[in-house]
Amino acid sequence: MKIVNVVCSKGRTGFFFDDQKAIKAGAGHDGAAYVGAPMTPGFHAIRQAGEAISVMLVLEDGQVACGDCAAVQYSGAGGRDPLFLAEDFIPVILEHLKPLLVGRELDQFLPLAREIDGFHTPDGKRLHTAVRYGVSQALLDAVAKARHEQMCDVIAREYHTEVQREPVAIFTQSGDSRYENVDKMILKGADVLPHGLINNMEKIGEHGEVLLEYVGWLRERVAKLGVGDYHPVLHIDVYGMIGVVFGAQNTGAIVDYLQTLEAAAAPLTLRIEGPVDVGERTAQMQALAAITAELDRRGSSVQIVADEWCNTFEDVKYFADNRAGHMIQIKTPDLGSIHNVADAVLYCNERGVGAYQGGTCNETDRSAQVCVHVAMAVHPVQILAKPGMGVDEGFMIVYNEMQRILALKNAN
């Protein structure tokens, strides 16, 4: 089976591009928008509509395989690729990748994915991570269609794994509706919640008191609304704000505070993503490794999750090898081709570090579905419900795709 055409269409994502630097500097809200001038290159506003590109591969039997190019909400921050706009990158795909793909046989996924991931334009530039991400999704779908099987089966066969017969834990994110959306999560039985979006001083408090109160509220809300033996993991992303409050290098004070949060969360398990952001890869690894080691030394159950400055497969290996976190977010659009996502999850599994197959609210339904297939083949600890910040939509997309895979597998 061969590819006979490549077609692109502009799309919208499930959320927005947000200028993280401006937000962390204290930009105010005006309804759904932010007030003030952007601070990250490429942005014309602090918040602007998320964009995607659907890449459609037409096969010689008339089938169409599809993947969506998308970039993270906080593009251009934490060492990531710059803002991704469809009108800038559709011409790149059609000029450089269409001639490369038309006529290619669809026997295997990995060789094609690796070729696209390593492709450089004539001026020596590597393709934007979003382009590699979306094109690789389409290639995985194309190989699956050519072989008349599910995408998860392609990954499992080429990586010598087995597709899970049980669901992967789903992590839901609240956005700024960190109270009402938590109720939705509990009512729907989310395995991990709420993310929380703790990204400025107002949300954490001058001494951390606001976040502490929120963690206690989460525990009480789970107890009130949860049905049966429901004990979700509390996973809160603080965007480095604990380091802002207590000093990014003050490991002792940070761990003292984390243990205070741990007590407030009990008996629920607490994960804290990005407790510090020191602005550079090596220093970030060292800071997270120090916090992780001190928590372990004290016998704490708090789990640290690495995110900022851990973007590529090489970054994931670097943080995992140095135990810079109990868990690492594998932020799927940042890794380029989705085969790197599979590689990263498997590497974390081998190193005994939790693999959180994440991503961004700023993806699409299609990229989320493809990510579920990867997860079911390589077995991360948890997968992000995406796209969007409304809970219902992202949870529905990921949960339903997972259940389809399981139903087909368990019917065999």
C-alpha positions as CSV (number, residue, x, y, z in Angstrom):
1,M,0.0,0.0,0.0
2,K,1.4,3.4,-1.0
3,I,0.7,7.0,-0.3
4,V,-0.7,8.8,-3.4
5,N,-1.3,12.3,-2.0
6,V,-0.8,14.6,1.0
7,V,-3.5,17.1,1.8
8,C,-3.5,19.7,4.6
9,S,-6.2,21.7,6.3
10,K,-6.0,24.5,9.0
11,G,-7.6,23.6,12.3
12,R,-8.4,24.8,15.7
13,T,-7.1,23.2,18.9
14,G,-9.0,22.6,22.1
15,F,-7.5,25.6,23.9
16,F,-5.2,28.6,23.4
17,F,-1.6,29.6,23.0
18,D,-0.6,31.5,26.2
19,D,2.5,33.6,26.9
20,Q,3.7,31.9,30.0
21,K,6.4,34.6,30.7
22,A,3.8,37.4,30.7
23,I,1.4,35.3,32.9
24,K,4.0,34.5,35.5
25,A,4.9,38.2,35.5
26,G,1.4,38.9,36.7
27,A,-0.7,39.6,33.7
28,G,-4.4,40.2,34.7
29,H,-7.5,38.6,33.3
30,D,-10.2,40.4,31.2
31,G,-12.8,37.7,30.9
32,A,-11.2,34.8,28.9
33,A,-8.4,37.1,27.7
34,Y,-5.3,38.5,29.5
35,V,-4.4,42.1,29.9
36,G,-1.1,43.6,28.8
37,A,1.6,43.2,26.2
38,P,3.1,39.8,25.4
39,M,6.7,39.0,26.5
40,T,7.5,35.9,24.4
41,P,8.7,36.4,20.8
42,G,6.1,35.5,18.2
43,F,3.0,36.3,20.3
44,H,0.8,39.2,19.2
45,A,-1.3,38.9,22.5
46,I,-0.8,37.1,25.8
47,R,-3.5,34.7,24.8
48,Q,-4.4,33.8,21.2
49,A,-6.4,31.1,19.5
50,G,-4.7,27.7,19.3
51,E,-4.0,26.5,15.8
52,A,-3.4,23.1,14.3
53,I,-2.8,21.5,10.9
54,S,-4.6,18.3,9.9
55,V,-2.3,16.2,7.7
56,M,-4.2,13.7,5.5
57,L,-2.5,10.9,3.7
58,V,-4.5,9.6,0.8
59,L,-3.7,5.9,0.2
60,E,-3.9,4.1,-3.2
61,D,-7.1,2.2,-2.2
62,G,-8.9,5.5,-1.3
63,Q,-8.5,5.3,2.4
64,V,-7.4,8.5,4.2
65,A,-5.1,8.5,7.2
66,C,-5.0,11.5,9.5
67,G,-2.9,13.2,12.1
68,D,-2.9,16.6,13.6
69,C,0.1,19.0,14.0
70,A,-0.3,20.8,17.3
71,A,2.0,22.6,19.8
72,V,1.8,23.1,23.5
73,Q,-0.2,25.9,25.2
74,Y,3.0,27.6,26.5
75,S,4.9,27.6,23.2
76,G,8.3,29.3,23.3
77,A,8.7,28.7,27.0
78,G,11.0,26.4,28.9
79,G,13.2,25.7,25.9
80,R,10.4,24.7,23.6
81,D,9.9,25.5,19.9
82,P,8.3,28.8,19.0
83,L,4.7,29.7,18.3
84,F,3.0,27.3,15.7
85,L,0.8,29.0,13.2
86,A,-0.9,27.0,10.4
87,E,-0.4,29.6,7.6
88,D,3.4,29.4,8.3
89,F,3.7,25.7,8.3
90,I,1.2,24.3,5.7
91,P,3.6,25.5,2.9
92,V,6.5,23.8,4.7
93,I,4.7,20.4,4.7
94,L,3.5,20.6,1.1
95,E,6.9,21.9,-0.2
96,H,9.3,19.6,1.7
97,L,7.4,16.6,3.0
98,K,4.8,15.9,0.3
99,P,7.4,15.0,-2.3
100,L,9.1,12.8,0.3
101,L,6.0,10.9,1.2
102,V,4.1,10.4,-2.0
103,G,4.8,6.9,-3.4
104,R,6.2,5.5,-0.1
105,E,5.2,2.0,0.9
106,L,3.5,1.6,4.2
107,D,5.0,-1.7,5.4
108,Q,6.4,-0.3,8.7
109,F,5.9,2.8,10.9
110,L,9.2,3.3,12.6
111,P,11.5,3.8,9.6
112,L,9.2,6.4,8.2
113,A,8.7,8.2,11.5
114,R,12.4,8.3,12.2
115,E,13.1,9.7,8.7
116,I,10.6,12.5,9.1
117,D,11.8,13.2,12.6
118,G,15.4,13.6,11.4
119,F,14.5,15.6,8.3
120,H,16.1,19.0,7.7
121,T,15.0,21.6,5.2
122,P,17.5,22.7,2.5
123,D,18.6,25.6,4.8
124,G,19.6,23.1,7.5
125,K,16.6,23.6,9.9
126,R,14.8,20.8,11.6
127,L,11.1,20.7,11.2
128,H,9.0,22.3,14.0
129,T,8.1,19.7,16.7
130,A,4.4,20.2,15.8
131,V,4.9,19.2,12.2
132,R,6.8,16.1,13.2
133,Y,4.2,15.3,15.7
134,G,1.2,15.5,13.3
135,V,2.9,13.9,10.3
136,S,4.0,10.9,12.4
137,Q,0.4,10.4,13.7
138,A,-0.8,10.3,10.1
139,L,1.9,7.8,9.2
140,L,1.0,5.5,12.1
141,D,-2.7,5.7,11.0
142,A,-1.7,5.0,7.4
143,V,0.4,1.9,8.3
144,A,-2.5,0.6,10.5
145,K,-5.0,1.1,7.7
146,A,-2.6,-0.6,5.2
147,R,-2.3,-3.6,7.5
148,H,-6.0,-3.6,8.6
149,E,-5.3,-3.3,12.3
150,Q,-5.4,-0.8,15.2
151,M,-2.7,1.8,15.6
152,C,-1.8,0.3,19.0
153,D,-1.1,-3.0,17.3
154,V,1.4,-1.4,15.0
155,I,3.3,0.1,18.0
156,A,3.2,-3.1,19.9
157,R,4.5,-5.2,17.0
158,E,7.3,-2.8,16.1
159,Y,8.4,-2.3,19.8
160,H,7.9,-6.0,20.8
161,T,5.3,-5.1,23.5
162,E,1.8,-6.1,24.2
163,V,-1.3,-4.0,24.1
164,Q,-2.8,-3.5,27.6
165,R,-6.0,-5.4,28.5
166,E,-6.7,-2.9,31.3
167,P,-7.1,0.9,31.1
168,V,-4.3,3.4,31.7
169,A,-5.1,5.9,34.5
170,I,-6.5,9.1,33.1
171,F,-5.3,12.5,34.5
172,T,-7.8,15.4,34.1
173,Q,-6.9,19.1,34.2
174,S,-9.1,21.9,35.6
175,G,-7.7,25.1,34.1
176,D,-8.6,28.1,36.2
177,S,-12.0,26.5,37.1
178,R,-10.2,24.6,39.8
179,Y,-13.3,24.1,42.0
180,E,-16.3,23.5,39.7
181,N,-14.2,21.3,37.4
182,V,-13.0,19.2,40.3
183,D,-16.6,18.3,40.9
184,K,-16.9,17.1,37.3
185,M,-13.7,15.0,37.7
186,I,-14.9,13.3,40.9
187,L,-18.4,12.6,39.5
188,K,-16.8,11.0,36.4
189,G,-14.4,9.0,38.5
190,A,-11.1,10.5,37.1
191,D,-8.1,8.5,38.3
192,V,-5.8,11.5,38.7
193,L,-6.8,15.2,39.3
194,P,-6.9,18.2,39.2
195,H,-3.7,19.8,37.7
196,G,-4.9,23.1,39.1
197,L,-2.9,25.6,37.0
198,I,-1.1,27.1,40.0
199,N,0.9,29.6,37.9
200,N,1.0,32.9,39.9
201,M,1.3,34.2,43.4
202,E,-2.4,34.7,43.8
203,K,-3.0,31.0,43.4
204,I,-0.3,29.8,45.8
205,G,-0.3,32.6,48.4
206,E,2.6,34.6,49.7
207,H,3.6,31.8,52.1
208,G,1.9,29.0,50.3
209,E,-1.2,29.2,52.3
210,V,-3.6,29.4,49.4
211,L,-2.4,26.1,47.8
212,L,-2.4,24.5,51.2
213,E,-6.1,25.4,51.7
214,Y,-6.9,24.1,48.2
215,V,-5.3,20.7,48.9
216,G,-7.3,20.3,52.0
217,W,-10.5,21.3,50.1
218,L,-9.6,18.6,47.4
219,R,-9.4,15.9,50.1
220,E,-12.7,16.9,51.6
221,R,-14.4,17.2,48.2
222,V,-13.3,13.7,47.2
223,A,-14.6,12.3,50.5
224,K,-17.9,14.1,50.0
225,L,-18.6,13.3,46.3
226,G,-16.7,10.2,45.6
227,V,-18.5,6.9,45.3
228,G,-17.4,3.7,46.9
229,D,-13.7,3.0,47.3
230,Y,-12.6,6.1,45.3
231,H,-9.1,7.3,46.0
232,P,-7.8,9.4,43.1
233,V,-4.2,10.7,43.0
234,L,-3.9,14.5,43.6
235,H,-1.6,15.8,40.9
236,I,-1.0,19.6,41.0
237,D,1.1,21.6,38.6
238,V,2.7,24.6,40.3
239,Y,4.8,26.0,37.5
240,G,7.8,26.6,39.7
241,M,5.8,28.8,42.1
242,I,6.9,26.9,45.2
243,G,10.5,27.9,44.3
244,V,9.3,31.5,43.9
245,V,7.8,31.4,47.4
246,F,10.6,29.6,49.3
247,G,13.6,30.0,47.0
248,A,14.4,27.6,44.2
249,Q,17.7,26.4,45.8
250,N,16.2,26.2,49.3
251,T,15.6,22.4,49.2
252,G,14.9,22.1,52.9
253,A,12.2,24.8,53.0
254,I,10.6,23.4,49.8
255,V,10.5,19.9,51.2
256,D,9.1,21.1,54.6
257,Y,6.3,22.8,52.7
258,L,5.7,19.7,50.5
259,Q,5.3,17.6,53.6
260,T,2.7,20.1,54.9
261,L,0.8,19.6,51.7
262,E,1.2,15.9,52.1
263,A,-0.5,16.0,55.5
264,A,-3.3,18.0,54.1
265,A,-3.9,15.6,51.2
266,A,-3.8,12.4,53.3
267,P,-4.9,9.7,52.8
268,L,-4.7,10.6,49.1
269,T,-1.4,10.4,47.3
270,L,0.0,13.8,46.3
271,R,2.0,14.6,43.2
272,I,3.6,18.0,42.6
273,E,4.6,18.9,39.1
274,G,7.3,21.5,38.5
275,P,7.9,22.7,42.1
276,V,10.7,24.9,40.9
277,D,11.7,26.4,37.5
278,V,15.3,27.6,37.6
279,G,15.4,28.6,33.9
280,E,18.0,26.2,32.6
281,R,18.1,22.5,31.8
282,T,21.1,21.3,33.9
283,A,20.2,23.5,36.9
284,Q,16.6,22.3,36.7
285,M,17.6,18.7,36.7
286,Q,19.9,19.3,39.8
287,A,17.2,21.1,41.7
288,L,14.5,18.4,41.1
289,A,17.0,15.7,41.9
290,A,17.8,17.3,45.2
291,I,14.1,17.7,46.1
292,T,13.4,14.1,45.1
293,A,16.3,12.8,47.1
294,E,15.4,14.8,50.2
295,L,11.8,13.6,50.1
296,D,12.9,10.0,49.8
297,R,15.4,10.5,52.7
298,R,12.6,11.7,54.9
299,G,10.3,8.9,53.9
300,S,7.7,11.2,52.3
301,S,5.1,9.9,50.0
302,V,5.0,13.1,47.9
303,Q,5.9,12.4,44.3
304,I,7.8,15.1,42.2
305,V,6.9,15.3,38.5
306,A,9.4,16.8,36.1
307,D,8.1,19.0,33.3
308,E,9.8,22.3,32.4
309,W,13.2,22.0,30.6
310,C,12.5,18.3,30.0
311,N,11.1,18.4,26.5
312,T,12.9,16.0,24.2
313,F,13.6,12.3,24.4
314,E,17.2,13.1,25.3
315,D,15.9,15.4,28.1
316,V,13.7,12.6,29.4
317,K,16.7,10.2,29.6
318,Y,18.8,12.9,31.3
319,F,16.2,13.5,34.0
320,A,15.4,9.8,34.4
321,D,19.0,8.8,34.7
322,N,19.6,11.4,37.4
323,R,16.3,10.6,39.2
324,A,15.2,14.2,38.8
325,G,11.6,13.5,39.8
326,H,9.7,10.4,40.8
327,M,7.7,10.8,37.5
328,I,8.5,12.6,34.2
329,Q,5.9,14.2,32.0
330,I,6.5,13.1,28.4
331,K,4.9,16.2,26.9
332,T,3.9,14.6,23.6
333,P,4.0,17.6,21.2
334,D,7.4,18.6,22.4
335,L,9.0,15.3,21.4
336,G,8.3,15.6,17.7
337,S,7.4,12.3,16.1
338,I,5.2,10.1,18.3
339,H,7.8,7.3,18.1
340,N,9.8,9.4,20.5
341,V,6.9,9.3,22.9
342,A,6.9,5.5,22.9
343,D,10.7,5.5,23.3
344,A,10.5,7.9,26.3
345,V,7.8,5.9,28.1
346,L,9.7,2.6,27.6
347,Y,12.9,4.3,28.8
348,C,11.2,5.5,32.0
349,N,9.7,2.1,32.6
350,E,13.2,0.5,32.3
351,R,14.7,3.1,34.7
352,G,12.0,2.7,37.3
353,V,10.8,6.2,36.9
354,G,7.1,6.9,36.5
355,A,6.1,7.8,32.9
356,Y,3.3,10.3,32.6
357,Q,2.3,10.5,28.9
358,G,1.1,14.0,28.9
359,G,0.7,16.7,26.3
360,T,-1.3,19.9,26.3
361,C,-4.8,21.2,26.5
362,N,-3.9,22.9,23.2
363,E,-4.1,19.7,21.1
364,T,-7.0,18.2,19.1
365,D,-9.3,15.3,19.3
366,R,-7.2,13.5,16.7
367,S,-3.9,13.8,18.4
368,A,-5.4,12.7,21.7
369,Q,-6.9,9.6,20.1
370,V,-3.5,8.6,18.5
371,C,-1.8,9.2,21.8
372,V,-4.1,6.7,23.5
373,H,-3.0,4.0,21.1
374,V,0.6,4.7,21.9
375,A,-0.1,4.6,25.6
376,M,-2.0,1.3,25.4
377,A,1.0,-0.3,23.7
378,V,3.8,1.1,25.9
379,H,2.2,1.3,29.4
380,P,2.7,4.7,31.0
381,V,1.5,5.2,34.6
382,Q,-1.0,7.8,33.5
383,I,-2.2,9.6,30.4
384,L,-3.5,13.2,30.1
385,A,-7.2,13.8,29.3
386,K,-6.9,16.2,26.4
387,P,-7.6,18.6,24.7
388,G,-9.3,21.5,26.4
389,M,-9.7,22.7,30.0
390,G,-13.4,21.8,30.4
391,V,-12.8,18.3,31.7
392,D,-15.8,16.7,30.0
393,E,-14.6,16.8,26.4
394,G,-11.0,15.7,26.9
395,F,-11.9,13.0,29.4
396,M,-14.6,11.7,26.9
397,I,-12.2,11.6,24.0
398,V,-9.4,9.7,25.8
399,Y,-11.7,7.5,27.9
400,N,-13.8,6.4,24.9
401,E,-10.9,5.7,22.6
402,M,-9.3,3.6,25.3
403,Q,-12.5,1.7,25.8
404,R,-12.8,1.0,22.1
405,I,-9.3,-0.5,22.1
406,L,-10.1,-2.6,25.1
407,A,-13.4,-3.8,23.8
408,L,-11.8,-4.9,20.5
409,K,-8.9,-6.6,22.2
410,N,-11.1,-8.4,24.8
411,A,-13.4,-9.6,22.0
412,N,-10.6,-11.6,20.4
